[in-house]
Amino acid sequence: MSFFKQYIAKNFSNFTFFYSVVRSRLLVVISLAILTGLLDSIGLTMFLPLLQMSDGSSNVDLGNLNFINDFLNYFNIKLTIFKSLIILVFVFSLKAYIVYKSGVYRVRTQQILTKKIRMNIVNEFPTFSYQKFVSADQGKIQNIFLGELSRLNNTYTNYVLMIQGAILIIIYMLFSFVVDWKFALLVCIGGYVSNLVFNRINKLTKEKSKNISLVNNAFANILIQYVSNFKYLKATGEILNYRDKVEESIDYVQHEALQISILNNKVTAFREPLLIFIIALVIAVQVYFFDARISLIMVSLLFFYRALIGIVNVQASYNTTISNQGAIDNILDFYKEMQNNKEKIGKKEYLGFKNEICIRDLYFSYNQTPILNNINLAIPKNKTVAFVGESGSGKTTLVNLLIGLLKPKSGELLLDNVNLLDYNQFSYQKKLGYISQEPTVFNDTIYNNITFWAPKTPENIKKFNQAIQRASIQHFINALPDKEEAMLGNNGINLSGGQRQRISIARELFKDAEILILDEATSALDSETEKQIQESIDNLHGDRTIIIIAHRLSTIKNADIIYQLDKGQLIAKGSFSEVIENSESFKRMVLLQEL
């Protein structure tokens, strides 16, 4: 049994992939295709008695298909032209109903497939390692969420049509062999010869499918940068040069799509004439060399013409399937990447800490390059703690470790002596407020940005007004025509840098976080606004645990504890005055900023 499964997985990878998602629904689709083929073949068989009786024959001879006549005789139904026509209409009407139901069922299965795969990726994404994410191809991720899932949808549709067509061909061929095996055998040999002609095209199409995924990934990556860097590109006049880069990428995409289209059209255009030539040749051989009955040849021809249409459709579906094969490979590759870089989520629910966050003997490196080495420090509850140091000293990395975005290579990060890794990181991160030097603004209203889509209840509106007041942005919002319902545009393009920062600060104040982390949070603000924000932060002193990274030392003068980092090591700690006294480098920083 295991050998059979391995054989299927190796030689029918698409079937294995689709079956793993939709399970028995795929088997139902196949069963309906078999039923459709049987009904169609029985209906076509009714042309044989019609041909015989139209020549004046009173005896109906279905040859090897006489079991159909025997079945009808069992119910005292003697075939006449009228009865044959009634059976013909009934069978094809029943077939039409099955085809309709099969089509609806296939579309529903297709929707289930697309949703499951999309949700599998969406559900895995939150546990995707942040360290791996930052080094991943962003264009590839964008392309998978949008373009590749659409291609996958197309792949499934054509793959199922290909299976259904193949089943119909097999049934038609079986009936044709029963009617006249010599005629059927000759056509099969001719069909096999014609198939050899198109094998090369199939191989080329599969190769081009992989190229399409690669160029689509690259195009998505370039397009993301074209949009996200719009302001800089436009302000510097480089937008015209970058436009040429986008155009070049578009040309690559269109070139690969054109090559696939040419290959598909070759198959569509030339397969049918070739097979018609083969059938005409076989009919001539049957009539002139084997003296075959024309009625049997005509019924066989009906089966073969059905099979011929099926072959053309199957070939077209097959080429479309392999032309989109790269989408499956791309999605599976990314899914495996997420699986291989999946973060381990702790089971303990985080309810808050009572005493302190403690870091012991912490070591962290990027690609064997040490970033933090032998860090030991404590962050008492409801105290304001600051990290200072030159760029590259490890401040942001240390904060990323505290947030849970990164995991220590060695050492421990403890909350009341419980390892952070033991907690469910999502329950912990929900208690955090994080304000970075690059504020996050969503393309939505001000209210939704700050409340994170909280319903407009009286309580939430009150919290919203308090948050915007403490973030010193209420005057800006109230001056807008739509006030809190104003749309902010993509990444807050309609806002200044300071306004974006204050929106971000207001969001975390609305969240009422237990731990508030400010990573250069006031770096984009003017001195007056910075002072206002600083006063708001100072008002939280003793009520929240506040962690600050700042180059402007004026923002940390009132911090309870300052930790100074240099080249990944902790070199000084204490209050503002104590660090000045104990660290010459910190003293120089204070003098340079004229504090």
Secondary structure, DSSP 8 states (H G I E B T S, - for coil): -HHHHHHHHHH-HHHHHHHHHHTHHHHHHHHHHHHHHHHHHHHHHTHHHHHHHHTT--S---GGGHHHHHHHHHTT----HHHHHHHHHHHHHHHHHHHHHHHHHHHHHHHHHHHHHHHHHHHHGGGB-HHHHTTS-HHHHHHIIIIIHHHHHHHHHHHHHHHHHHHHHHHHHHHHHHH-HHHHHHHHHHHHHHHHHHHHHHHHHHHHHHHHHHHHHHHHHHHHHHHHTHHHHHHHTTHHHHHHHHHHHHHHHHHHHHHHHHHHHHHHHHHHHHHHHHHHHHHHHHHHHS---HHHHHHHHHHHHHHHHHHHHHHHHHHHHHHTHHHHHHHHHHHHHHHHTB-----B-----SSEEEEEEEEEEETTEEEEEEEEEEEETT-EEEEE-STTSSHHHHHHHHHTSS--SEEEEEETTEEGGGB-HHHHHTTEEEE-SS----SSBHHHHHHTS----HHHHHHHHHHHHHTT-HHHHHTSTTGGG-B--GGGTTS-HHHHHHHHHHHHHHHT-SEEEEESTTTTS-HHHHHHHHHHHHHTBTTBEEEEE-SSGGGGTT-SEEEEEETTEEEEEESHHHHHHH-HHHHHHHHHTT-
